[in-house]
Amino acid sequence: MRNARFFGGVELPEIKERDFNGKLFVLEGPDGSGRSTQIQLLQSWLEARGFAVKTMGIKRSNLASSELDRAKQGNILTRTTLSLFYATDFFDQLINEIVPALRAGFTVIADRYIYTLMARDLVRGGDPQWVRNMYSPALVPDAVFYFRISGRKLVERNFEKNGCLDYWESGMDLALSRDMFDSFIKYQRMLQSEFTQMSDQYKFQIVNANRQVEAIQMDLRKAIDELLNH
């Protein structure tokens, strides 16, 4: 059992009891870095060992996910509106899904967390203090694994998966370049710079995501196994 810690020391009024039996692990990294594949493998591995597992991720709340998808389709969201939309999605999941699962003793694996949302806000000119304050009531994870991968490999994987690059994941709203490929590379480098700074501040465990799936999975299992037995 652990006593919950909050990112900025601000407690949510909905969280009355701070003692949780479960653990929260976060996998961060860009689209195409292999997070989803690794989470599926981790879930199967943990469940085979008798652990109850709950997964969550960005844009999955019952309250805001579908509306956020529709709003993004028009490519007309302001940066502040986009930021608040994602924050609403996150905190709805935190209160209604993550916290209850941790109380019940689940191992929660998050497919990205507040760090992605913060990085996106910061590269779009968000005030660092405002961004940090907005996510100050978020729970501090037991571990954060950041998948670092080259921009060129990300392009290859996104084309293999989707056949194209995404407007928002390419940072086209920032007018970095008229060419989506160039914009994608520049935007991902900007995000990686933010993550590099955060990795030192928040003690991320860096994962070389350019490697084979099996090698990455073995490293994750070893790290998580140590934390579960701590």
C-alpha positions, 0 to 999 in steps of 0.5 A: 500500500502506498500513500498517493502523491500529487504532481503539484501538491494540490489534492483533488476534492474527489479523492478522499482516501489517499492509500492505494494498493495498486501501482501506476506505470506510464509509457510515454513517447510519440505515435509510432514509438511502439507504446501500444504493442508494449502495453499489450504484451505487458498486460498479458504478462502481468495477468498471467502472473495473477495481477489485475491490470487496467489500461488507460490513455489519452482521449479515452474518457467517456465524457470528452473523447468523442467530442474531442475527436470531432473538434479536432477534425475541423483543425480550428481549435485554439491552443488554449481550447485544445489544452483544456479539452485534453485536461478534461479528458485526463481528469475525467479518467483519473477520477472515474477510472484510475483512482478506483482501479488503484484503490482496488489493487489494480496495476494501471498502465497508462498509454501516455499521461500528463507529460505528453499533454504538457509537452504539447502545450509548451511547444505551442507557447503555453506558459510553463507555470500555467501548464504545470498548475493545470496538472498539479492535482495529477497522481505521481506515477510509480514509474515513467518509461519514455520511448525515445525514437528517431524522427525518420523511423517515426515517419516510417512507422506512421506511414506503415500504420496509417498510410499518412501523417496526422495533421496534429501529430505533425504540428501543422497548426504551428506553421512550422512548414508547409510540407507535412513531412518537414513539419512532422520532423520539426514538431517531433524534435520540439517535443523530444526536447521538452521530454529531455528536460522533463526526463531529468526533472521527473526521473523518467526511465529512458527506453531506446525504442529503435530496438526490436520489440522483444528487447524492449519488452524484456527491459520493461518487464525487469524494471516493472518486476522490481517495482512490483516487488518493492 
